[in-house]
Amino acid sequence: MTVNPVYHQTSQLMEEELSWIRRAQKDPESFGPLYKKYHEQIFRYIYQRMDDEELAFDVTSQVFLKALNNLHRYEYRGVPFSSWLYRIAKSELYQSFRDRKAQRTVNIDSYQLFELIDEFEEDGSEMNKKRLFECLPKLKENDMQLIEMRFFERRSFREIGEILDITENNAKVKAFRALEKLKQLFYATDKKNGNKKS
Amino acid sequence: MEIKKVNLDREPISSAYIQQKQDFTSVVKMHKRYSDILWKKTFFYGGIGIASIATASIFLLSDFESNTTESKNIQSSTNTTATSAELPENTLTTEHLLATNQETKSPEEDVNPYSKIRKDEPSASTIISLDREFDENDNLEKTVISEVALSRNVLMPSISGKYNGSITNLELCDPNGIRAGKDVTIKKFKLQFASGNKDNEIEVTGNKIPDSVCEEISAAGFSQMIFITNIKADSEKGIIALPSMNFWVEIKV
């Protein structure tokens, strides 16, 4: 499993980041380094969940604007600044869905489909790929976001926990349950098609 | 929230392109515009503050005057002598009122002239309970506001002396069950917990976590959040609702 290099920082980098935050709390222009550092990953997080590229850039700008407007309220709690940004991003993203500006979309690559099928200990045949592809939209949103973060974006349980504001252990349990639900949907599709698991 | 679309192998966007789209200047510009809004200015709060104080003062004064008239009536009926004679009309001090009150006090007529409420009437009979509930349709955590009836002394349910936070499975399954005070009997409650891969919600009659649930929680083998909601209890005031409890259950063998 790959590790997000920006998220898993050394304490030295975290301290540097904290000094940027403190400077930006006094002077908004000093928010620049934080914007540069996190813009791409926040954009990718948003764009992964929607279809419209331009709108994804707009929502990303809103995230940084909200962050800057509320920076005076930010308190360092030993976790990277990005987890705070991700929470704002999540809230802005769902706001755009509620406002019907954007459509909830799941973006997946073929190799990620194969990896998921592999988790189910099934062969990566075209039929299984199609079955899994059909199952994904049937997952509930909270399960889908765990599958996305864990299996598509390859985030650590610690990072997932910090983004969702739950413990690392709870993130592990919830991700496991989400995968089990997907598995159940996968085999339910199988039964519907009259096949049996080998 | 419904997942509308699944894209397979969408054209990736390069980092260089994303960097091109960065526009920190406009973010700062918008932030400045936000900071310049009138209601965020200090002088605005100065004006609002003065207006609030003035309104509050007018309200208090008018209330004070009506209390004075009422108190004068009480005073005349109880034949108070000394202090009131020395004070000008429509003037009332706290000491004066207290003295009046003490003189008139009897078990049947315990009147508080300030609140106009008889002291033997029950007060603080309800609290507002804020519960967080996850709405799967909207994928949002929503705050559910409900009024919870309480007796004069606020009743808080507890298990093994705990109201929320961490609890071990052994403490959770305390044979004394949920307790909320001497004269209160827990009649029923709802319990949400996970066992294996599924989430369960059961309604329990009585005040104890059923043995079968204790076994399931222990057998699941992982720490989990459980929710005890809809707690209904029998008290001297009839059936009342008690605040919900959440526990992080740690498994101890």
Interface residues (C-beta under 8 A of the other chain):
Chain A: P28 E29 F31 G32 Y35 K36 H39 E40 F43 R44 Y47 D51 E53 F57 S61 F64 L65 L68 N69 Y94 F97 R98 Q103 R104 T105 V106 N107 I108 D109 S110 L113 F133 L136 P137 L139 K140 E141 N142 M144 N169 N170 V173 F176 R177 E180 K181
Chain B: M1 E2 I3 K4 K5 V6 N7 L8 D9 R10 I13 S15 I18 Q19 K21 Q22 D23 F24 S26 V27 V28 M30 H31 K32 Y34 S35 F134 E136 D138 N139 L140 A194 N197 F222 S223 Q224 M225
